[in-house]
Amino acid sequence: MLRYTLKRLAAGAAMLIALSMLVFILLRLAPGDPVDAYIDPMVKMSAADMARLRAELGLDKPLPVQYLIWLRDVLHGDFGRSLQRTGEPVLALIGSRIGPTLLLMLSGFGIAIIFGLIAGVVSAVKRGSVRDGTLLAVAAVGVSSPAFLTALIGLYLFSVVLHWAPSGGMLTPAMPFSLHDLLSHLILPALILAFYQSALVTRYMRSSMLEVLTQDYIRTARAKGVRENRIVSHHAVRNALLPVVTLIGSTLGLAVGGAIFIESVFNWPGMGLLLVNAVELRDYPVIMGSTLVIGAWVIVMNIATDLVYAVIDPRVKVS
């Protein structure tokens, strides 16, 4: 297991470097001069001043050299400084946004797992019923609905029309912190984030349960007179969970993608909103740092999923 873990971590590190190279190159190939993001457009600068600024920023060096310098600094814990936030260190800026993003992601993920597993089991056990058809219809809508569209509809319906939840932000401005205020701002974006994920879990859990319920040991248990509730809870669900674990792990890793749209719509002060604002302002150091952290999150979650699956299923061999 240790050898397998080290191999996966090494592969993950290589993927992270490849991702950073790709983003670095794409940013440099984008229209416009990167130095434009460093200067005030209202201030006129001479060609000599522009050349001096490019030299100070290292933009006069070849592109591979620029990347290697950036990578060296990152390995020493220096992600650079934001161009649009008065030189604030990128690492500190990211650190201040990780907490809100994790709160939103884990809340939505928890809701999705609880609802998705229960709905998948109920749908499989009640196969062909009205309840099964309703759950499948809701899951189909959830899977086919883009995150940004669901967020906009939810914002309009529950905030603008019904006034059930605040329209954005994490806390009410100029108000002392309270748990009730935080939860009132959290519940709507968390539910919307959970909508797509719970639909996936529901479909996978239903499919896995239907397969398990046809196995010989389930028929044997029924022939012995074991109660149906016990068969479902102690035999079917445990084995049906194994294939769903991979989906849950990958969903947790990719949930950050949905969080970017959710945070943008609800003005939630997390990593997604930070990245979107950095792209709009062409804040290159923040874009690179945010992309690296998000990529590391996805890779680590995928590795953790593989390890957990190998632990809970003894039939899986690691090499």
ZIJO-V454020 format. One record per residue. RES is the residue in three letters. SS is DSSP state (A for helix, B for strand, O for the rest). PHI is phi in whole degrees, -180 to 180 (999 if undefined). BURIAL is 1 if it has 16 or more other ideal C-beta (glycine too) atoms within 10 Angstrom, else 0. Layout:
# ZIJO-V454020
((RES SS PHI BURIAL) (RES SS PHI BURIAL))
This chain:
# ZIJO-V454020
((MET O 999 0) (LEU A -63 0) (ARG A -63 0) (TYR A -63 0) (THR A -63 0) (LEU A -65 0) (LYS A -64 0) (ARG A -68 1) (LEU A -66 0) (ALA A -64 0) (ALA A -64 0) (GLY A -64 1) (ALA A -64 0) (ALA A -64 0) (MET A -64 0) (LEU A -67 1) (ILE A -65 0) (ALA A -62 0) (LEU A -63 1) (SER A -64 1) (MET A -63 0) (LEU A -63 0) (VAL A -65 1) (PHE A -60 1) (ILE A -67 0) (LEU A -63 0) (LEU A -65 0) (ARG A -73 0) (LEU A -86 0) (ALA O -64 0) (PRO O -59 0) (GLY O 98 0) (ASP O -94 0) (PRO A -56 1) (VAL A -69 1) (ASP A -62 0) (ALA A -74 0) (TYR A -95 1) (ILE O -121 0) (ASP O -79 0) (PRO O -64 0) (MET O -85 0) (VAL O -103 0) (LYS O -81 0) (MET O -126 0) (SER O -76 0) (ALA A -61 0) (ALA A -67 0) (ASP A -65 0) (MET A -64 0) (ALA A -65 0) (ARG A -66 0) (LEU A -66 0) (ARG A -63 1) (ALA A -68 0) (GLU A -64 0) (LEU A -87 0) (GLY O 78 0) (LEU O -79 1) (ASP O -85 0) (LYS O -88 0) (PRO O -58 0) (LEU A -57 0) (PRO A -60 0) (VAL A -67 0) (GLN A -60 1) (TYR A -66 1) (LEU A -64 0) (ILE A -65 0) (TRP A -62 1) (LEU A -65 0) (ARG A -61 0) (ASP A -65 0) (VAL A -63 1) (LEU A -64 0) (HIS O -95 0) (GLY O 84 0) (ASP O -109 0) (PHE O -91 1) (GLY O 90 1) (ARG B -125 1) (SER O -65 1) (LEU O -83 1) (GLN O -108 1) (ARG O -124 1) (THR O 51 0) (GLY O 72 0) (GLU O -68 0) (PRO B -57 1) (VAL A -63 1) (LEU A -63 1) (ALA A -67 0) (LEU A -65 1) (ILE A -65 1) (GLY A -59 0) (SER A -75 0) (ARG A -104 1) (ILE A -66 0) (GLY A -57 0) (PRO A -59 1) (THR A -67 1) (LEU A -63 1) (LEU A -61 1) (LEU A -67 1) (MET A -64 1) (LEU A -70 0) (SER A -66 1) (GLY A -63 1) (PHE A -67 1) (GLY A -61 0) (ILE A -63 1) (ALA A -64 1) (ILE A -67 1) (ILE A -62 0) (PHE A -68 1) (GLY A -64 1) (LEU A -65 1) (ILE A -63 0) (ALA A -64 1) (GLY A -65 1) (VAL A -67 1) (VAL A -62 1) (SER A -63 1) (ALA A -72 1) (VAL A -66 1) (LYS O -101 0) (ARG O -56 0) (GLY O 86 0) (SER O -87 0) (VAL A -63 0) (ARG A -64 0) (ASP A -63 1) (GLY A -63 0) (THR A -66 0) (LEU A -65 1) (LEU A -66 1) (ALA A -66 0) (VAL A -64 1) (ALA A -65 1) (ALA A -65 0) (VAL A -65 0) (GLY A -65 1) (VAL A -68 0) (SER A -90 0) (SER O -96 1) (PRO O -63 0) (ALA A -61 1) (PHE A -68 0) (LEU A -69 0) (THR A -61 1) (ALA A -65 1) (LEU A -66 0) (ILE A -64 0) (GLY A -63 1) (LEU A -63 1) (TYR A -66 0) (LEU A -71 0) (PHE A -89 1) (SER A -103 1) (VAL A -81 0) (VAL A -85 0) (LEU O -91 0) (HIS O 58 0) (TRP O -85 0) (ALA O -145 1) (PRO O -61 1) (SER O -84 0) (GLY O 172 0) (GLY O 85 0) (MET O -105 1) (LEU O -141 1) (THR O -75 0) (PRO O -60 0) (ALA O 63 0) (MET O -119 0) (PRO O -65 0) (PHE O -64 0) (SER O -148 0) (LEU A -64 0) (HIS A -63 0) (ASP A -65 1) (LEU A -63 0) (LEU A -67 0) (SER A -65 0) (HIS A -81 1) (LEU A -83 1) (ILE A -62 1) (LEU A -69 1) (PRO A -62 1) (ALA A -67 1) (LEU A -65 1) (ILE A -67 1) (LEU A -64 1) (ALA A -76 1) (PHE A -60 1) (TYR A -66 1) (GLN A -66 1) (SER A -65 1) (ALA A -64 1) (LEU A -63 1) (VAL A -62 1) (THR A -59 1) (ARG A -65 1) (TYR A -68 1) (MET A -68 1) (ARG A -63 1) (SER A -61 1) (SER A -66 1) (MET A -65 1) (LEU A -61 1) (GLU A -68 0) (VAL A -67 1) (LEU O -65 1) (THR O -97 0) (GLN O -74 0) (ASP A -63 0) (TYR A -68 0) (ILE A -73 1) (ARG A -63 0) (THR A -64 0) (ALA A -63 1) (ARG A -67 0) (ALA A -65 0) (LYS O -80 0) (GLY O 90 0) (VAL O -67 0) (ARG O -62 0) (GLU A -62 0) (ASN A -61 0) (ARG A -71 0) (ILE A -61 1) (VAL A -67 1) (SER A -77 0) (HIS A -98 0) (HIS A -119 1) (ALA A -71 1) (VAL A -62 1) (ARG A -59 0) (ASN A -78 1) (ALA A -71 1) (LEU A -70 1) (LEU A -58 0) (PRO A -67 1) (VAL A -76 1) (VAL A -59 1) (THR A -61 0) (LEU A -62 1) (ILE A -62 1) (GLY A -65 1) (SER A -67 0) (THR A -65 1) (LEU A -64 1) (GLY A -68 1) (LEU A -88 0) (ALA A -62 1) (VAL A -63 1) (GLY A -64 0) (GLY A -66 1) (ALA A -64 1) (ILE A -61 1) (PHE A -69 1) (ILE A -62 1) (GLU A -65 1) (SER A -66 1) (VAL A -69 1) (PHE A -96 1) (ASN O 54 0) (TRP O -83 1) (PRO O -78 1) (GLY O -120 1) (MET A -64 1) (GLY A -62 1) (LEU A -66 1) (LEU A -61 1) (LEU A -67 1) (VAL A -62 0) (ASN A -64 0) (ALA A -66 1) (VAL A -66 0) (GLU A -64 0) (LEU A -94 0) (ARG O 57 1) (ASP O -88 1) (TYR A -58 1) (PRO A -60 1) (VAL A -69 1) (ILE A -61 1) (MET A -63 1) (GLY A -65 1) (SER A -65 1) (THR A -63 1) (LEU A -63 1) (VAL A -68 1) (ILE A -65 1) (GLY A -62 1) (ALA A -63 0) (TRP A -62 1) (VAL A -63 1) (ILE A -66 1) (VAL A -64 0) (MET A -64 1) (ASN A -66 1) (ILE A -65 1) (ALA A -62 0) (THR A -62 1) (ASP A -62 1) (LEU A -68 1) (VAL A -64 0) (TYR A -62 1) (ALA A -67 1) (VAL A -76 0) (ILE A -81 0) (ASP O -119 0) (PRO O -61 0) (ARG O -75 0) (VAL O -82 0) (LYS O -106 0) (VAL O -108 0) (SER O -151 0))
